[in-house]
C-alpha cells in the first residue's frame, strides 16, 4: 500500500538527517545590518520588484503623457521659454546616443556623450536612478526630447 498523500514527517526528517550526515539544521540569525537587510530583501524581492515596476511604468506614463499633451496643444514640446529659436544641429549622432543609452545608460555614459556632466555623475552614483532614469532617458532620446547640452537636436545618419 502506498503512503502517497499522507503526512509522514518523521520519514522526511530521517531523510534530511541522512543527507546532512547527522548534523542538526542550524538557522543562523544575521546580526549585522547588511545581513538583516539582505535577508529582508531576499524574502520580499517580489514585492520590491513589483514596486520598482510600478514606479517605472508611472514615470514612463507621466513623461509620455506630458509629451503628447503638449504636442496636441500645438506647443513646441521642449522649448519652455515660448520663443521660437532657430533650429541648430548638434555634432553628436542620434543612433550613437540611442545605443549608448541602451547599453551604458545605467552608468550615465549617454549623458556624458550629450554633454550633461552633472546629471551623468548623478546617474552614475544612483545606477541610472535605480533603473527608472535609465528607462526615461532611452524614451527621451528615441522621441527626440533630449538634445545635446547646447539645446541642439541630434543629427540623424
N, C-alpha and C positions, 0 to 999 in steps of 0.2 A: 504494500500500500504506500502511496506517495504522501509526502509531507508538504506538497505544494499548497501554498496559501495559508499555512499555519504560521504562527509567530513563535518560532523556536529560537529565542535569543541566546540561549545558553550554547547552542551549537555554533552560532555565529561568533560568539565570544571566544570559544575554543579555537576556531579557525584563525581569528585575528591574533590570538596569543601565539599560535604556532608560527604565524608569519612574522611576528615581532621577536621571535626567539625567546619567548617567555618574559620579555620586558613589559612592564605596565605602560600604558599610554599616559604620557605626561603632557599636560597642557600648560605651557609657559605663558603667563600673562606679561605682556610688554609693559615695562615701567618707564621707558623713555618717551619723550614727547613724539619723536618720529616713529617709534614703534606703535604707539597708540594711534597716531594719525594714519599710518599705513594700514593698520587693522581696521580702523573705521572706514577708510576709503575703499578698502577691499570688500568689506561687507555691503557697502552701499554704492558700488560702482555703477550699477544700472540706473539708480536714481540720479547720480551725478551726470551720467551721460545724457539722460533724458533732459535734465536741467540745462546742460550745455546746448543740446539740440534745440530746445525751446528758445533759448537766448539767441542762437544763431539765426533761426528762422524768423524770429521777431525783428532782429536787426536788419536782415535782408528785406523783409517786408516793408519796414519803415523807409529804408533807402530807396527801394524801387517805387514805393507809393508816392513819396515826395517827388521823385524824378518825373513820374508820369503825371502827377497833379500839376506841377509847374509847366511841363511841356504842353499839357492840354489847355492851360491858361494863355498860351502864346508867349510866355516869358522865356528869355534865354536862361536855361536852367542853372548854369553855373556862373553867370555874370550877376553878382549880387548888388553892384552899385547902380544898376539901372541904365548905365550909359552903354551905347554900342561902340565897342572898341574895334579897332582894325584886327583882323584875324592874322595871327602870326603862326608860323610853323616852326616847331621845335627841331633841333638836330638829333633828337632821340627817336628811336624806332618803336612803332606801335607793337609789332609782333614780338620784338625782344622784350618789351615791357610786360606783355602778357605771359611769355614763357618764364621770365624771372619771377613774376608774381605767383605763378602756379607752382614752380619747383622750389623757389627760395624765398617766397613771400613771408613765411613764418619767422624768418630771421631778419626781415626788413631790407633785403637786397633790392627789391623793386623800388622802394622809396629812396634808397641811396642812388639808384640809377636815375630816377626822376629829379633828384636834387634836393629832396626833403630830408636834411640831415638830422634835425632834432626828432622828427616823428619816426625816422628809421631807427634811431637809437632807442626810442621808447618801444617801438615794435620788437626790436631785438631783445630788450630787457623783459618784455612780457610774453615772449614766444608768440608773436603775432596777435597780441591782445587776447590770449588764451584761445586762439583759433577763430574768434569772431572777426577781428580786424583783418585777418588774413583773407577770409571769405569776402568781406565787404570790399577790400582793395581789388580783388580779382573782378568783382562785378563792376566796380567803378572804372577800371581800366578797359574792360570789354565794352561798356556802353559809352566810353569816351568822356567820362566825368572826372578823370584825374589827369590834368595837364601836367607839364613839367613845372619846375619851380618858378619859371618866369610867366606862367599862365598861358603858354603857347600849346597848341594841340600837337599831339604826336604825329609823326609822318607815317603814312601807310607805305607798304612795299611797292 
